[in-house]
């Protein structure tokens, strides 16, 4: 019996384990009985210091890989490729990469992972529902009651709950070769514009929340106000201009295909957030699971 065939003894490295997606992957992995090795600066792992990689990867069976800025960032393919090759050389047998639907800039990173010499799976996700509860978008809704974003007035997105993404990632990790060498696309069950999503949150909270569409270049100035470095802001402006052009106005069946159930609906996500007080403009600012 190999280490990979004994799920209870399986050790998985989770990069970005304290972040929005990685935290949920770590939780789902622990719930599945896996041993989680959190990889973050708090545990001595640094994406920008390759000397820290081996100590994190050695002895692990698998790894969840999420580039710290974006899977399509200019340095992502080189960085993820080097990490994947080091993982393969240290005997890590399976890698699962978090990628994005419709992001052509992400393809070199996916290819770098696939060419590293280990079993791999790519999970391409739709826009996260949790972007409305964590991060700059959530802060705008809580603090100003308005979401300013370059998604236009009609771009539709099947917002996916990160808990579904995490469950798919873990299923890919523990299912032997079933999903090896495959790309899994995951989304929520219905399409919404950003204005419609904000309207559902407004109705649930009883607050007068609004959405205002702006041009990508105008949003770039807002990013600077959030403290985003100029180079990263320029990349994000270009990325949003491409991703929010309507190309992702479609559903993907990855959640049902892998988990055998319907993905969580955005309306249920909103109801949970309302119960938790997530969008209330107070100091506690609870986060939705």
C-alpha positions as CSV (number, residue, x, y, z in Angstrom):
1,X,0.0,0.0,0.0
2,X,1.4,3.4,-1.0
3,X,1.1,6.5,1.0
4,X,-1.4,7.9,-1.5
5,X,-3.7,4.9,-1.2
6,X,-4.0,5.4,2.5
7,X,-6.2,8.5,2.7
8,X,-5.9,8.8,6.5
9,X,-2.1,8.9,6.3
10,X,-2.0,11.3,3.4
11,X,-0.2,14.6,3.9
12,X,-1.1,17.5,1.7
13,X,0.7,20.9,1.5
14,X,-1.8,23.7,1.2
15,X,-0.2,26.9,-0.1
16,X,-1.9,30.2,1.0
17,X,-3.5,28.3,3.8
18,X,-4.5,31.5,5.6
19,X,-6.0,33.1,2.5
20,X,-9.5,33.2,1.1
21,X,-9.3,29.9,-0.9
22,X,-6.5,28.1,0.9
23,X,-8.2,28.4,4.3
24,X,-11.2,26.5,3.0
25,X,-9.1,23.9,1.2
26,X,-7.3,23.3,4.5
27,X,-10.6,22.9,6.3
28,X,-12.0,20.6,3.7
29,X,-8.8,18.5,3.7
30,X,-8.9,18.1,7.5
31,X,-12.5,17.2,7.4
32,X,-11.6,14.4,4.9
33,X,-9.1,13.0,7.3
34,X,-6.0,14.3,5.6
35,X,-2.9,15.7,7.4
36,X,-2.6,19.4,6.3
37,X,0.8,21.1,6.1
38,X,0.0,24.8,5.9
39,X,2.4,26.7,3.7
40,X,2.5,30.4,4.4
41,X,5.0,32.9,5.6
42,X,3.8,32.2,9.2
43,X,5.0,28.7,8.8
44,X,8.3,29.5,7.1
45,X,7.2,29.2,3.4
46,X,7.8,32.0,1.0
47,X,6.9,31.9,-2.7
48,X,9.6,34.4,-3.4
49,X,12.3,32.5,-1.5
50,X,12.9,29.1,-3.2
51,X,15.1,27.9,-0.4
52,X,12.0,27.6,1.8
53,X,10.2,25.2,-0.6
54,X,12.0,21.9,0.1
55,X,11.4,21.9,3.8
56,X,7.6,22.4,3.2
57,X,7.4,19.8,0.4
58,X,9.6,17.0,1.7
59,X,7.6,14.0,2.9
60,X,4.3,15.3,1.5
61,X,2.1,13.2,-0.7
62,X,0.3,16.0,-2.5
63,X,0.0,19.8,-2.8
64,X,-2.7,22.4,-3.5
65,X,-1.1,25.2,-5.5
66,X,-2.4,28.7,-5.6
67,X,-0.2,31.6,-6.9
68,X,-0.2,34.4,-4.3
69,X,-1.3,37.1,-6.7
70,X,-3.0,35.6,-9.7
71,X,-2.5,32.4,-11.7
72,X,-2.1,34.6,-14.8
73,X,0.4,37.1,-13.4
74,X,3.5,37.7,-15.4
75,X,5.7,35.6,-13.1
76,X,3.2,32.9,-12.3
77,X,4.2,30.3,-15.0
78,X,7.9,30.4,-14.0
79,X,7.2,30.4,-10.3
80,X,4.6,27.6,-10.3
81,X,6.6,25.6,-12.8
82,X,9.7,25.7,-10.6
83,X,7.6,24.8,-7.5
84,X,6.0,21.9,-9.3
85,X,9.3,20.5,-10.5
86,X,10.8,20.7,-7.0
87,X,7.7,19.0,-5.7
88,X,8.1,16.2,-8.2
89,X,11.7,15.8,-7.4
90,X,11.0,15.4,-3.7
91,X,8.4,12.7,-4.4
92,X,5.2,14.7,-4.1
93,X,2.9,12.6,-6.3
94,X,-0.1,14.9,-7.0
95,X,-0.6,18.6,-7.5
96,X,-3.9,20.5,-7.8
97,X,-3.7,24.0,-9.2
98,X,-6.3,26.6,-8.6
99,X,-6.9,28.4,-11.9
100,X,-9.6,30.7,-13.4
101,X,-12.2,30.1,-16.1
102,X,-11.8,32.2,-19.2
103,X,-8.4,33.6,-18.2
104,X,-6.1,33.1,-21.1
105,X,-3.2,34.5,-19.2
106,X,-3.4,31.5,-16.9
107,X,-2.7,28.9,-19.6
108,X,1.1,29.1,-19.4
109,X,0.9,28.4,-15.7
110,X,-1.3,25.4,-16.2
111,X,1.1,24.1,-18.8
112,X,4.0,24.6,-16.5
113,X,2.3,22.5,-13.9
114,X,1.4,19.8,-16.4
115,X,5.0,19.5,-17.6
116,X,6.6,19.1,-14.1
117,X,6.6,15.3,-14.0
118,X,3.9,14.6,-11.5
119,X,0.2,13.8,-11.5
120,X,-1.7,17.0,-11.9
121,X,-5.3,18.4,-11.9
122,X,-6.3,22.0,-12.7
123,X,-9.5,23.4,-11.1
124,X,-10.7,26.4,-13.0
125,X,-13.1,28.4,-10.9
126,X,-15.7,31.0,-11.7
127,X,-15.7,34.3,-9.7
128,X,-15.8,33.5,-6.0
129,X,-19.0,34.4,-4.1
130,X,-16.7,35.1,-1.1
131,X,-15.4,38.2,-2.9
132,X,-18.6,39.8,-1.7
133,X,-17.7,39.0,1.9
134,X,-13.9,39.3,2.1
135,X,-11.5,41.8,0.6
136,X,-11.9,45.2,-1.0
137,X,-15.3,44.5,-2.5
138,X,-16.8,43.5,0.8
139,X,-15.2,46.5,2.5
140,X,-16.9,48.9,0.0
141,X,-20.3,47.3,0.6
142,X,-19.9,47.4,4.4
143,X,-18.4,50.8,4.6
144,X,-19.8,52.8,1.8
145,X,-22.9,50.8,0.8
146,X,-21.7,50.9,-2.8
147,X,-19.7,48.5,-4.9
148,X,-17.7,50.2,-7.6
149,X,-16.3,47.7,-10.1
150,X,-15.5,47.4,-13.9
151,X,-18.0,44.6,-14.6
152,X,-20.2,46.7,-16.8
153,X,-24.0,46.6,-16.5
154,X,-24.6,43.3,-18.2
155,X,-21.7,40.9,-17.7
156,X,-23.0,37.8,-16.1
157,X,-21.1,35.4,-13.8
158,X,-22.1,32.1,-12.1
159,X,-20.6,33.0,-8.8
160,X,-19.2,29.9,-7.1
161,X,-19.0,29.3,-3.4
162,X,-15.4,28.6,-2.3
163,X,-16.5,25.7,-0.1
164,X,-17.5,24.0,-3.3
165,X,-14.2,24.8,-4.9
166,X,-12.4,23.4,-1.8
167,X,-14.5,20.2,-1.9
168,X,-13.6,19.7,-5.5
169,X,-9.9,20.3,-4.8
170,X,-9.9,17.7,-2.0
171,X,-11.8,15.2,-4.2
172,X,-9.1,15.6,-6.9
173,X,-6.4,15.0,-4.2
174,X,-7.9,11.8,-2.8
175,X,-9.4,10.1,-5.8
176,X,-6.4,8.3,-7.1
177,X,-5.9,8.8,-10.8
178,X,-9.6,9.6,-11.5
179,X,-8.9,13.3,-12.1
180,X,-5.2,13.1,-13.1
181,X,-4.4,15.1,-16.2
182,X,-7.7,16.8,-16.3
183,X,-9.1,20.3,-16.1
184,X,-12.2,20.6,-13.9
185,X,-14.3,23.8,-14.4
186,X,-16.5,24.8,-11.5
187,X,-19.2,27.4,-11.2
188,X,-22.4,28.2,-9.3
189,X,-25.8,27.1,-10.5
190,X,-27.1,30.3,-12.1
191,X,-25.9,33.5,-13.8
192,X,-26.0,36.9,-12.2
193,X,-24.8,40.3,-13.1
194,X,-22.8,42.1,-10.4
195,X,-25.7,44.5,-10.0
196,X,-28.1,41.6,-9.5
197,X,-25.7,40.0,-6.9
198,X,-25.5,43.3,-5.0
199,X,-29.3,43.6,-5.2
200,X,-29.8,40.2,-3.6
201,X,-27.4,41.2,-0.8
202,X,-29.3,44.5,-0.4
203,X,-32.7,42.8,-0.2
204,X,-31.4,40.3,2.4
205,X,-29.8,43.0,4.6
206,X,-32.4,45.7,4.2
207,X,-29.6,48.1,3.4
208,X,-29.6,50.4,0.4
209,X,-26.6,48.8,-1.3
210,X,-25.8,49.7,-4.9
211,X,-23.5,48.7,-7.7
212,X,-21.8,51.3,-10.0
213,X,-20.0,50.2,-13.1
214,X,-16.8,52.0,-14.1
215,X,-14.3,51.6,-16.8
216,X,-11.3,49.4,-16.1
217,X,-8.8,52.3,-16.2
218,X,-10.9,54.2,-13.7
219,X,-11.0,51.2,-11.4
220,X,-7.2,51.2,-11.5
221,X,-7.2,54.4,-9.6
222,X,-9.3,52.8,-6.9
223,X,-6.9,49.9,-6.6
224,X,-4.1,52.4,-5.8
225,X,-6.4,53.6,-3.0
226,X,-6.6,50.0,-1.7
227,X,-2.7,49.9,-1.5
228,X,-2.2,47.7,-4.6
229,X,1.2,48.3,-6.1
230,X,1.2,50.0,-9.5
231,X,2.5,47.1,-11.5
232,X,-0.1,44.7,-10.0
233,X,-2.9,47.2,-10.4
234,X,-2.0,47.5,-14.1
235,X,-2.2,43.8,-14.5
236,X,-5.5,43.5,-12.7
237,X,-7.0,46.3,-14.8
238,X,-6.0,44.4,-18.0
239,X,-7.3,41.2,-16.5
240,X,-10.7,42.5,-15.5
241,X,-11.2,44.1,-18.9
242,X,-10.8,40.7,-20.5
243,X,-12.6,38.5,-17.9
244,X,-15.6,40.7,-17.6
245,X,-16.4,40.9,-21.3
246,X,-19.1,38.3,-21.1
247,X,-17.0,35.3,-21.9
248,X,-17.8,33.6,-18.6
249,X,-21.6,33.9,-18.9
250,X,-22.0,30.2,-18.9
251,X,-22.4,27.4,-16.3
252,X,-19.9,24.6,-15.7
253,X,-20.8,21.2,-14.3
254,X,-17.6,20.5,-12.4
255,X,-19.2,20.5,-9.0
256,X,-21.9,18.0,-10.0
257,X,-19.4,15.9,-12.0
258,X,-17.0,15.5,-9.1
259,X,-19.2,15.8,-6.0
260,X,-22.5,14.4,-7.3
261,X,-24.5,17.3,-6.2
262,X,-25.7,20.8,-7.2
263,X,-23.4,23.6,-6.3
264,X,-24.4,26.0,-3.5
265,X,-26.7,28.8,-4.8
266,X,-25.7,32.5,-4.3
267,X,-29.1,33.1,-2.6
268,X,-28.2,30.6,0.1
269,X,-24.8,32.1,0.5
270,X,-26.4,35.6,1.0
271,X,-28.8,34.2,3.6
272,X,-26.0,32.7,5.5
273,X,-24.1,36.0,5.3
274,X,-27.1,38.0,6.5
275,X,-27.5,35.7,9.5
276,X,-23.9,36.2,10.3
277,X,-24.1,39.9,10.1
278,X,-21.4,39.9,7.4
279,X,-22.5,43.1,5.6
280,X,-23.3,45.1,8.7
281,X,-21.2,48.3,9.0
282,X,-19.7,47.5,12.3
283,X,-16.2,46.8,13.7
284,X,-16.6,43.1,14.1
285,X,-16.9,42.3,10.4
286,X,-17.6,38.6,10.7
287,X,-16.5,36.4,7.8
288,X,-18.7,33.8,6.1
289,X,-17.4,30.3,6.3
